[in-house]
């Protein structure tokens, strides 16, 4: 379409304004010099390969490239981590922001920045410069809140997982406590000022991350976590170590890119939007994968609260600690939020003990939460591990002990494979049950430091030749070479075995000829072990029905489908649809009872013959109501759709979508697709699960294949917005262009930031 003279005039004015702003910026010369030292190569999938003369230059370029792909997600992550989401989204986010600000204080982060080692400051400086340079060069991009990024902000978001330990604080309980002036039970005794002891210093310890998912149709929560596996050379055809990287997150949560420098940086993988390190990935000699851990690294303490009679100007509340009365520390927190009339703010007085901030009240006592809060070591560790090129070097980064919620699976070109269960594990007195709030007045409940790397559950080159974690307990993670539960304190792992864990053992054990292709095949193996117990019980219950029972006739065809089913998902499978709807109804019916009895739902279902039959009828009725028949293939129901670049995706049955054969990991599928119906849809649309999948081989050269959900770009008008969707659904991983010679013939664009 021809451009009108008016449009040309507007474009010229906008261009002149942008150039003038650039020329007038006091930082423009520094930005330009940094940009000149950076080269970005976009491959034919839109993936950025960034090279800088220094590590800081590479950081400058990689965050610039992230902003090009999806600035919205970059900013959104920092609105969350800084407790400023309400400034963009309004009053409904006040409590989320307050929760964050109870633990994350900008004043503390600024001090942490000043106390950081010089090399880390350079990286943070380059990070802020890269984002600000992007905004300077793209005046049409309007941040929702953060108009200028400061280097210290990088310390608010240091670990890379989706969600954090802070999210364990219940927002409804937090609101109930802080929505009104603090009070205590009328029956609580007063403390005399003469009994006040020495104030205990406030412990500040950091956040790490567990993953949280949208509710699916079962009313349960989509299982959180990821899959990781390492195969030793003894179990591979080429006698090279292999690594599976398969995070399960909400879709489009990470960028895929490569960052290299003349200072030895050469890392490729998944980067959480807005961070300056490869979170899950590999370099030319080693690779690392993180899975959400069942480690108990967060505790709640019941604090006695008493009102003082010290008079005006004195402390208002005290708590008991070791037979002393100690004043609660208070902090004023101001939360700004958006309204129709503009921004306004709300002020809160937050209360702290030696254990941490008060988060809610329980039976007349205030509850505080203690968690890791050490931003400098956390950011150091996240970055330094990307440059570790051997087991010994990677082990050194683990000594920082600043990763509270992740397990780590490792493999390298020397043939070493390793597993660490957690990294930051507080030591405790085992006589207390730390799965529940403990008595904060008893010093015996205090943490006794942190377990050393030698003390945490750890595997190195197990005889079995493989190790894995799929968010299950580590006691089954290496076959006969697995760690033993009896060798460790109970708090190192709060989970049990899972259907996904049973599946992983099945595809990894007793196999000595792994290749990149067969490891990929194992990651997409279609078996659904959850149904192994309920389906035989269902068949028995059906066969026992009297001929006169109405269910005998109405379920005949459905039973035949499930009797002949191989318990494997497939896009063209009718029994997969029937089984998933049936299992979903069983979860609705038995979920509460299963949780109360600490019994897996599938085991409880197998002992509930009447419910098995009722749920099959309910599933048949639901399918028929939704689709006109229960005889519908799974791929007709289970769909991948990406219509917009919105962080919260809209879904529409009339819109274009593609079938996805794999299911929720609820059923033991290793390839995970967490999907559900929406108010205006009949089909199920995925929002979480497999988000980035890579298989990596470490030999003389590193070889890898990978796929990302949808595509690299967050812009619907980009050719890379959804160009990987079919590969994603098919599990058809593409070649990773790790070396410059691999990019020959696969380069879409080469440029400097700002070109």
N, C-alpha and C positions, 0 to 999 in steps of 0.2 A: 504494500500500500504506500503511495507517495506521501512524503512528509510535507505538511502545509508550511507556508512561510511563517505562520504564527507559531507552529510547533518548533520550527527551527530556531526562532527567536527565543522561545522558552528554554530550549535545550542549550542554546549558547549562553544564556544568562545563568542557568544552573551550573554549566561547566565552569564559567568564569568564577561563580561564587565558590565552587568547590576548590578551584585552583588558588583563589585568593585566600580561602581559609587555610589551605595547605601551606601557602607561603607565609601566612601570618603566624602559624603555629610555632611556639617556641621549641616544640619537640620535633619539628619537621626534618631538620638536618640530621638528627640522630636516627629517626625512623628511616630516612632514605639511605643512610649509610648501612644500617642493619639489613634493609631489604636488598641492597646491592650484593651483600655477602651470601644471599640465599637463592637457591634455584628450586623451583617446584616443577616436577614432571607429572602430568596427569596421564595415567594409562587409559586403555580403551574401555575400562569400567569406571572411569572418573576418579579412581583412587589416586591420592596424592603421594608422591615419593619426594620427600623434602631433603635437600642437602644444604648444610651450612658449614662455614669455615670452622666455627666453634660449636660446642653444644648449645650455647645460648642462642646462636644464630639459628640453629635447627629448631629450637623451641619457638623462636620468633616466627619462623616460617610455618611450622606445623599448626600453631594456634591461628595464624592468619588463614591457612587452608581450611581449618575447621569452621571458622566464621563464614568463609565463602560458602561452605556446604550447608550450614544450618546455624546461623547466629542465634536464632530463637532458642534452640536447645542449649547453646552455650550459656546464654544469659539466664535461662530458666533454672539451670543447675546452681548458679551462684545466688539467685534469689532464694532458693531453698536453703543453701548452705549458710548464707548470711542472715537468714531470718527476715527476708524482705518481700516475700511473696504477696503479702496483703497490699503492698504498695501498687502491685500490678492487678491483683484479682479482687481486692476488696475485703470487707469486714469478715467474711467467712473464713479467711486464712489467718486471722489474728492468733488463734490458739496454736496453729502449726508454727507460726513465727516465734511465739513466746517459748514454745518447747525448745526450739533451736537456740534461742538467745539465753535460755537458762544455762547452757553449756558453752556457747560460742559468743565471746565478747570482742567486738572490733578493737577495743583498746588493748586487750591482751594480745590479739593477733598482730597489731602494729608493733608491740614490744617484742613478740616472737620474731617478727621479720628483722628487727634491729639486732636481735641476738643470734640470728641464723649465720652459719658459716658463709664466707664471702662467695664461694662457688654456687651455693644455693640462692643467695641474693641475686646473683647475675642471671640465673635461670628465671627467677620470679620477675625481675626487671624486664627481661626479654619477653616473657609471657604477657605482661601488661602492655608493653610496647606493641606487640603483635596485634592484640585486640584493638587497641586505640588507633593504630595505623589503619586497620581495616575500617573502622568507623569513620576515620578522616577521609579515606578514599571512597567511601560509599555513603554519601550524605543522604541518600534516599532511604537508608536503613535507620529506623528509629527505635532505639532501645526502649523497652517498657519502663525501666527504672534506672539502670546503671549507665549513666552517660559517659563516665570515665572510669576505667578499671585501674585499681591501685595494686602494686606488687603484693602487698600483704594479704590481699583477698585470696590468693592461691592457697594460703594456709588454712582456709576454712573448709577445703574440700580436697583431702589428701590421699584418699584410699581407693576410690574407683568403683566400688560396688554400688548396687542400686538400693537406696534406702540406707539407714544407718542404725547403730545401736541406740541413738537418740530416739528413733521412732518406736522404741519399746514403751515409751511413755504414752499412756492412754490419753487421748485428747479430751474425751468427755470428762474423765476424772480431773485432768488438769484444769479444765474450764470450771468445773464445780468448785475447785479450791480457790482459784485466782479471780473468779468473777465477782467476788465480794470481799470485804475486808477480812483479814485472817482472824479466826476465833478459835477458842479451845472449849472443850467440854466444861460445863459449869461445875462438874464434880472434881475437876483437876485441881490439885493443891497449888497454892502460891509459893514461890520461892522468896526467901528473904535475901536482900542484897548482900548480907554478910556471908552467905553461903556460896557466892559466885566464885568459880575457880578460874584458872587461866584459860584464855580462849584457845581452842584448838585451831590450828591453821587449816584453811580450806584446801582440800586436796583437789587438784585439777588434773584429771586423767582422761583420753581422746576418743574420738569416735571411729568406729569401723562399721562394717556394713553387712546387714542381712537383706535378702531380697524379698519384696512383697508384691503380690499379684492381685489382679482383679478377681472378684468372686466369679466362679463359673456357675453353670446352671444347677449344680448339685447343692448349692448353698454352702459347700465347703470352699476352702481357699485353694487355688491352684498351687500345687506343690512348688516351693521355691527352691532355687539352687542352680546347679550346673553339673555337667559331666566332665571328668578329666581322667585320662589314662596314660600311662607310660609303659612302653614295651621294651624290654632289654634286648640287646643284640642276639642273645642266645635264642630268642623266640621269633626272630625275623629272618626272612629269606636272604636279605642283603647283609645281615649281621651289623646293622646300624640301629641305634635307638630310635623309637618312634614316639610321638606325642599326639594325643587327641586334645584339642581345645574346643569345648562346646558349652559356652555359657548360656544359661536360660535366664533371660531378662525380659522386660517389656521391649517390644520391637523398637528399632531405631534409637536405642539408648546409647549406642557407641558408634564412633567413626572407625573406619578401617584405613590405615595409612602406614607409611614407612618414614622413619626419620634417621638421617645419617649425618656425620660430621667428620672433619679432619682430626678430631680429638678422640676417635675410636668408637663413637656412637654408631650403631647400625642395627636398629630394632624395627620389627614389623609386627602389626597385630591390631587389636581392638583398643581404642582410646575412648574413655568416657568423655562425652562432650564437655569441653572447657578445661580439661586437664592437660598437662604437658608431658605425660609419660605414657608409654604403652602399658596398659593394664594387664592384658592377657596376650602373650605373643612369644616371639623368639628373635634371636639374633643369629649370626652365622654359625654360632657354636653351641648355643643352649636355648632352651625354651621353658616357659613356666605357665601354668594354668591354675586359677584359683576357683575353689568351690566353697559355697557357704557352709560354715561349720556348725556342728552341734555343741561346740565348746560353750561352757557357761562363763562368759566374760563380763557379765553385767549383774549387779546385785541391788536389791532393795532393802532398806533398813527402816525398821519401825522406831520412830523417835518419840520419846516422851516430850510433851510440850507443856510448859508451865508459864504462867504470867508473873511478871516481876512486880514487886511493890517498891521498886527503886525510885519512882516518882518521875516527873517531867524531865526529859532529856536523857533518861537512862534507857537501857535496853528494855524492850517490851516483852519479849519471850525468851525462855531458856529451855535447854534440853539437858537431859541427864546423860553423863558419860563417865563411867567409872566412879560413881558416887559423888560426882561434882556437878554443879549447875553451870552451864556454859551458855553465854548469850548466842542466840542465832545471829549469824551474819546476814545482813540485808543488802540488797542491791536494787537500785531503781532501774527499771527497764522500760523504755519507751518504744511502742510499736506503732509505726505509721501505717495508715491504710487508705485506700482509695474510696471515695464516695462520688455520688453524682455531682456534688458541688465542688469537688476537688479533694485534696488530701487533708486528712486530719490525723489525730494520734490518740493513743490511749496509754496511760502510765500504769505500771504495776510495781509493787514491792515484792521482790523475790526473796525467799528465805533459804539459808544454807546451813548445814552442819559440817562436821569434818568429813562426812561421807559424800556430800554433794547437795544438789538443790532439792527442795521439797517439791514433789510432783503431785501429791494428793493426800487426802486424809483417809484413814482406815480404822474404824472402831475407836475413835477418840485419839488416835496417834497420827502424827504426821509421817509421811513416807518419803524418804530421800532415795536417790538413785546414784550409784557409783559406777563409773565406766571409764574406759581409757580416753585420755584427752591430752595427747602429747604431739601437737601438730608438726613440730620441727622434725623429730625422728621419723614420723609417719611419712612426711613428704620426702625426706632423704631416702628412706627405704624404697618407696615406690619408684623413685627415679634410678637409684643406684643398681637395683636388680636388673634393669634393662641393659646394663653394660657388663653384667657378670657373664663370663664366657666359659665357666667350668663349675663343677659342683663346689669346689673349695671357695671360689669367689662368690657364688650364690649364698653359701652357708654364712659367709661373712656379713652379708646384708641382713640375714635372719637374726643376727646378734643384736640388731637394733630393737627387736621385740616390740614392733609398733604396728602390728596387723592383728586386730583383735578378733575378727570374725571369719577369717578365711583359712581354709586348708590350702596347701600348695602341692601340685604335682610337677615334677621337674624331670627333664631329660637333657643329655648333652652329647656332643660329638665324640667325647671320650668313651661313650658307652655306658655312662652312669645314669641310673634312674633313682628318684628319691621321692619321698612323701613326708610332709610335715603336717601334723594335725593341729591347726591353730598356730599361733605365734606369740600372742599376748594372753597368757593364762594366769590369772591371779592365784596365789597360794592361799589356802584356807584351812581352817580347822574342820576336819571331816565329821566331827560330831554334830555339826549344825546342818540343817537341810536348807541349802542355799537356793533350792528351786522355789522357795517361798521367802517372803520378807523375813529377815532375822532381827533380833533385838539389837538396835543401835546403841543402847546404853551399856552393853557388855563389850568391853574392849577385846574379848576373845573372838568376837565375830569379825574383827578387822582383817583386812587382807594382810598377808605376811610376805609382801613382795610379789614378784612375778617369777614363774617357772623359767629356768634357764632353757636354752635351746636343746641341751642334752637331756633335760628332764621331760620335755613334751613328747608325746607319741611321735615316733619318727621311724621311717624305713629307708634303708639304703641298699640298693642292689639285692633285693630279695631273691632267694633261690628259685622261687616260682617263675621268675623272669617277667613278671608284670605286676603292676599295682594300679589302683584306681580309687576314685571317690565320686559318688553320685549323691552326695549329701546324706549318705547313710553313716552309721557308726564305722570306725576304721577296723573293727574286729574281724571283718570279712574282706578287707580290701586288697589282699594279695594271696588268696587261696590258702594253701597250707603254710605260707610264710607270713600270714597276717599277724598284726599286733594282738596281744592278749589283754583283755579287759582287766584281769586281776592284777596286772602290773602297774596300774595307774589309779590315781584318785578318781572318785566317781564324777567329780565336776568337770573332767576333761571332755566328757561326751554325754549329752542328754538324750540322744536318739537311739533308735534300734535299727534292725534290718528293714529294708523296704522292698517293694516289688521291683523297683528299678535296680536295687542292689543285687537281687537274685538274678535279674536279667543280665547285669554286667558280668557276674561270675560265669554265667552260662556261655557268653560269647568270647570270654577272654581265657578261660582256663584250658589246659591241655591242648593248646594250639602253638605250634612251633614255626609256622611259616607266614607270619604277618608281613604284609606289604602296605604301602600307602593305600592301595585300593581295598585290601581286605579290612584294614582298620576303619576306613570310611564305611564299608559295608556293615561292620560290627556296630558302628555308631548309629546306623539307620536300620538295624535289624528290627523286623516287624512284629516280633513276639510280644504278647500282652499277658504276663504271668499273673496279674491280679485275678484273672478269671479261672485260674486252674482249680481253685477250691469251690467257688460258688456254682460253676456250671455243672460239675458232676452231682453236686447236691441238688441242683434244680432238676436235673434229669431224673434223679431218684425220686424226688417229691412228685414230679409229674407222673412217672410210671406207677406210683402208688395210689394215684387218684382213682376213685371208683368210676366206672364207665358212665355213670349217671351224672357225675359232677359237670356243671356247665363249662368249667375251665378245660376239661378234657378235650372238648370239641373246639373251643375257641382258640386254644393255644397249639393245636396239632402242628400247623405249618411252622410256627415260630420255633417250637421244640426241635423239629426236624432240621431247621437251619442251624441252630446252635449245637445240635448233636453231631453234625457233620463239619462244624467249623474247626479250623486248626489254631484258633486263638491268635491269629495274625491280622494286623490291619492291612487294608488295601483300599484304594480309591473306588474300585468297582465292587466292593464287598457289601452285600446286604447284611450278613450277620454281624459285621463290625458296627453298623448303625444300630441294630437291635441290641447288641451287647452293651454299647455305650449308654444308650437311653435306659436300659434295664439297670446297669450299674449305677447310673445317676440317681434313679429313683430309690435304689437300695440305700444309697448314701443319705438321701433325704430322710428316709424312714428310720434308719438305724444309726445315723451319725452321732446323735446325742448320747444314745445308750453306749455306743462303742467308746466314745471319749470318757464317759463316766466309769466304765469298767476297764479302761486302758487296753482294749482289745481291738486289733485291726478289724476294720469293717468287713473285709472279705471273709475273715474267720467267723465273725459273728453272723454274717449272712449265711454261711454254709450250715449253721446250726438253727436256721430259722426257715423251715420249709414252707410254711404258709406265706411268709413275707416274700420269699423267692418267687412264688407263683403270682401273688398279688402285684408285685413290681413288674413282672413280665407283662401282665395284662395292662398295667398302667403305661408301660413303655410303648406297647402296641397302640394303645389309644392315643397317646401323645403324638406319635409319629403320624398316625392316620389324620389326626386333627390338623397337624402342621403341613402335611404334604399330600394328603388324599389317600395314602396307602402307607402301611408299615414296610412294604417291600421297596425300599429306596436305598440306593448305594451311598456309602459313606462320603465319597467325594462330592456328591450332590448336596450334602449338608455342611461339611467341614470346609471352610473357604478362607483364602487369603485375599484381602482387599486393602488397597491403599489409594484413597481418593484425593486426599488433601495432605498438606504438610503440617496439619495441626498436631500438637502434642497429644491431645485427646482425640482419637480418630472417630469420625462419623462412619456409620455403616448403613448400607442400603441394598436390599435384595435386587433392586432394578439396576444397580451399578455393576460394572465389570468386576469379576472376581475369578479366582482359579481354585481348583480342588486341591486340597492337601490330604495326603493319605495317612500321615501319622497323627497320633492322638495326643491327648493330655498325658503327661507323665504319671497322673493318678493311677493309670492302669498298668504302669510298669514300662511304658514305652521309653526308650532311651532318647530317641528324637522326640522332642516335646513341642506340642502346639496347644497352648491354653486358649480354648475358644468357648464362646457361649452365644446364646441368643441375646438380642437387644429388644427393647420395647416395640420397635417397628419392624423386626425381622423374624423370619422363620428359620433361615439358615444360621449357622454358627460361624462367627468371625473371630479369628485369632488376634490376640493382643500381646501374647507373651510366649516364652518357650525358647526354642532354637532362635537365636538372634545372630550369632556368628559361629561358624563351624570351620575348623581347620584341622588338617592332619599334616604332620611335619616329620620329615626324616632327616637325621643328622649324620652326615658322612663327611667326605672330603669337602663337599659343598652341601648346603642346606637345600632341601626340596620341600615344597609345600603346595597344598591345594586348599581352597577356602571358598566360602560363600557367605554373603551378608543378606539378612532379611530385606527384601524390597530392592534397595539400591543405596548408593553412597550419598546421594544428594537429598536434601529435604525440600527441594523446590519442585513442585509439580510440573513446571515447564522444562525441567532438565531431562535430557535423555537417560540420565542415571538415577532418576527418581524411582523407577520400578523395573529396571532392566535385568535384575537378578531374581525376580519373583518366581519364574518358572524353574530356574536352577534350584532355588531354595526349596520349592515344593517337591522337586524330584530328587533332592539330595545329590545333585550333579555339581560337584565342586569344581571350580575353575583353577587353572594354574596360577600360582602366585609369582609375580615378576619381582624377585628379590634382588637379582644382580642387574647392573646396567645393560649387559648384553641381552638379557631377557626382555628388556623394554624395547629393543629394536624391532620396529614393525608393529609395536603395540602402544605407541605414544600418540596421545591426542593433542597435547599442548605442553610447551615448555616456556616458563616465564619466571620473572622475579615478582615477589609480592608488590602489589601496587601498579604493575604494568596494565 
